[in-house]
Amino acid sequence: MRALVQRVTEASVVVDGETVGAIGPGLCVLVGVTHTDDETVARSLAAKVWGLRIMADDADAMNVAVADAGGEVLVVSQFTLYGDTRRGRRPSWGAAARPEQAEPLVDEVVAELRRLGASVATGRFGADMAVSLVNDGPVTLLLELDPPGVAPSR
């Protein structure tokens, strides 16, 4: 499972002219799912995001987790995080999970974040979404979690 995490001052998702999710200060998290991911990986990703110390403290250093900063989280499904561009000019989407596998796992990330205490807004799975955000810092990190029993892909 992959997540592109951006620290934001605000972020929103619009589908067909309707704002379906919006947050103030916090994290915008684009989530990609691959074939070997499961609920355990989804819950681990949520915990990692919730505890990631990338929010500014009083000295403007990245020492505070969104959990402790009172920030919000916007989760948006993003199958293109598994686009393979190593060959040719057209990305291959073979590593991205099919929607019937990916959607419940993105939902599990959201559910786990909420269980942990997060205020979570979301996009709409499978929709043509317009995501707007103001990246704070800018701070952007790529998180990758491997399923249990699978050797790290790095």
C-alpha positions in Angstrom: 0.0 0.0 0.0 1.3 3.5 -0.8 0.2 6.9 0.4 1.4 10.3 -0.7 1.0 12.4 2.4 1.0 16.2 2.2 0.9 18.6 5.1 -1.8 21.2 4.2 -3.4 24.4 5.4 -6.5 23.3 3.6 -7.7 20.7 1.1 -10.9 19.8 -0.7 -12.3 17.4 -3.3 -15.0 18.3 -5.8 -17.0 15.8 -7.8 -19.4 17.1 -10.5 -19.3 20.6 -9.1 -20.1 19.4 -5.5 -17.6 19.6 -2.7 -17.6 16.0 -1.3 -14.8 16.5 1.2 -12.9 19.4 2.8 -10.5 20.0 5.6 -8.6 22.8 7.3 -5.0 22.3 8.6 -3.9 18.7 8.5 -2.9 16.0 6.0 -4.1 15.3 2.5 -3.5 11.6 1.9 -3.6 10.0 -1.5 -3.9 6.2 -1.1 -2.9 3.5 -3.6 -3.6 -0.2 -3.2 -1.8 -3.1 -4.8 -2.8 -6.8 -5.1 -1.0 -8.1 -2.0 -2.6 -5.5 0.4 -5.1 -6.5 3.0 -7.0 -5.1 6.1 -3.9 -5.4 8.3 -1.8 -3.3 5.9 -4.7 -0.7 5.7 -4.9 -0.4 9.4 -1.1 -0.1 9.7 -1.0 2.6 7.1 -3.7 4.6 9.0 -1.7 4.3 12.2 1.4 5.4 10.5 -0.3 8.5 9.0 -2.0 9.3 12.3 1.3 9.2 14.2 3.6 10.7 11.6 5.4 13.6 13.2 5.4 16.2 10.4 3.2 18.9 11.9 5.0 22.0 13.2 5.7 22.5 16.9 6.1 25.9 18.6 9.6 26.2 17.2 8.3 25.5 13.7 10.1 22.1 13.6 8.4 18.9 12.4 7.9 17.3 15.8 4.2 16.8 16.2 1.8 14.2 14.8 -1.5 15.3 13.3 -3.1 13.2 16.2 -1.5 15.6 18.7 -1.9 18.8 16.6 -5.7 18.5 16.3 -5.5 18.4 12.5 -7.8 16.8 10.0 -7.2 14.2 7.4 -8.5 14.1 3.8 -8.2 10.6 2.2 -8.4 10.3 -1.5 -8.1 7.0 -3.4 -5.3 7.2 -6.1 -4.7 4.1 -8.2 -2.1 6.0 -10.2 0.3 5.7 -7.3 1.0 2.3 -8.7 1.6 3.5 -12.2 4.8 1.9 -13.6 6.8 4.3 -15.8 10.0 2.4 -16.1 9.4 1.4 -19.7 8.0 3.4 -22.6 5.9 6.5 -22.3 2.6 5.1 -21.2 2.3 4.0 -17.6 1.4 0.4 -16.8 -1.4 0.0 -14.2 -0.8 -3.7 -13.6 0.4 -3.2 -10.0 -2.8 -1.3 -9.0 -5.5 -3.4 -7.3 -8.8 -3.7 -9.1 -11.6 -1.5 -7.7 -13.4 -4.3 -6.0 -10.3 -5.0 -3.9 -9.1 -1.4 -3.5 -12.3 0.3 -2.4 -12.8 -1.7 0.8 -9.1 -1.3 1.7 -9.3 2.5 1.2 -12.5 2.4 3.3 -10.6 0.5 6.0 -7.8 3.2 6.1 -10.6 5.8 6.7 -12.4 3.7 9.3 -9.1 3.0 11.2 -8.2 6.7 11.2 -11.6 7.5 12.6 -11.2 4.7 15.3 -7.9 6.4 16.2 -9.7 9.7 16.7 -9.2 11.5 13.4 -11.7 13.8 11.8 -11.6 12.4 8.3 -13.0 13.7 5.0 -12.9 11.7 1.8 -13.1 11.9 -1.9 -15.5 9.6 -3.9 -14.0 6.3 -4.9 -13.8 5.9 -8.7 -15.1 9.4 -9.5 -13.4 12.0 -11.6 -12.2 14.2 -8.7 -10.8 17.7 -8.6 -8.5 17.8 -5.6 -7.4 21.2 -4.4 -4.9 21.8 -1.6 -2.4 24.3 -0.2 0.7 22.4 0.7 2.2 23.7 3.9 6.0 23.8 3.9 5.9 22.3 1.4 5.9 18.9 3.1 5.2 15.8 1.0 6.2 12.2 1.9 5.7 8.9 0.1 4.8 6.0 2.5 5.0 2.4 1.4 3.8 -0.5 3.6 4.4 -4.1 2.7 2.0 -6.8 3.8 3.1 -9.1 6.6 5.4 -11.9 5.4 6.5 -10.0 2.3 10.0 -8.7 2.0 10.3 -4.9 1.8 10.3 -3.7 -1.8 13.1 -1.3 -1.3 
